[in-house]
Amino acid sequence: MIMKCPPFYLPREFSAILLVAVYIPPGSSNNRSEALNELYQHISEQNTAHPDAFLILAGDFNHANPKSVLTQLHGHINFPTRGTNTLDNVYTACRGAYKALSLPHLGASDHTTVVLMPAYRPLIKVAKPATKQVRVWPEGSTEALQDCFSTTDWSVSKQAATYNNITDLQEYTETVTSYMRKCMDDVTVTRTITIRANQKPWLTGGS
């Protein structure tokens, strides 16, 4: 069972929480493989639909290991949960997100009770903010730059880079680009902005 939960408060780097409750009964290796493959398909669909969600995978896995198909997962239970076996576990994609504690079982259950204490530190607390210089285009700056380019005698740059009727392409390119950069500096302003680790990029890798 998979539930998407949008709590009132979440670290900014996460858009929602995907809670996945799993029970894989003990059985043959074929049944275990089929269960893990089905689990992989469903979680992959949710990760594609909600790439910024925080995934919590919990349940009774018996002898199945979801990390064999979902390699990005980290288990948070490092003690036996039934007898001498660790059958119950909680997985997330963040190493050290929780600290697990073992408590006595409830009622007639032969599984111990597991309590997870949050240990995740938001990105804004882990990484220091950085500063960056950005170019700001005030109102009318685009028209001013177009006017500057339209009134420029570009042949002067070519003549300056020409020797014995041979134009040095490297010098010609550097002269033109330097002039264009100066024109842009004249009509724009530079500002320093602060970038924090939990800020979403303006463009993603697939844009």
Secondary structure by P-SEA (a helix, b strand, c coil): cbbbbbcccccccccbbbbbbbbbccccaaaaaaaaaaaaaaaaaaaaacccbbbbbbcccccccccccccccccccccccccccccccccccccccbbbbbbcccccccbbbbbbccccccccccccbbbbbbbbbccaaaaaaaaaaaaccaaaaaaaaccccccaaaaaaaaaaaaaaaaaaaabbbbbbbbcccccccccccc
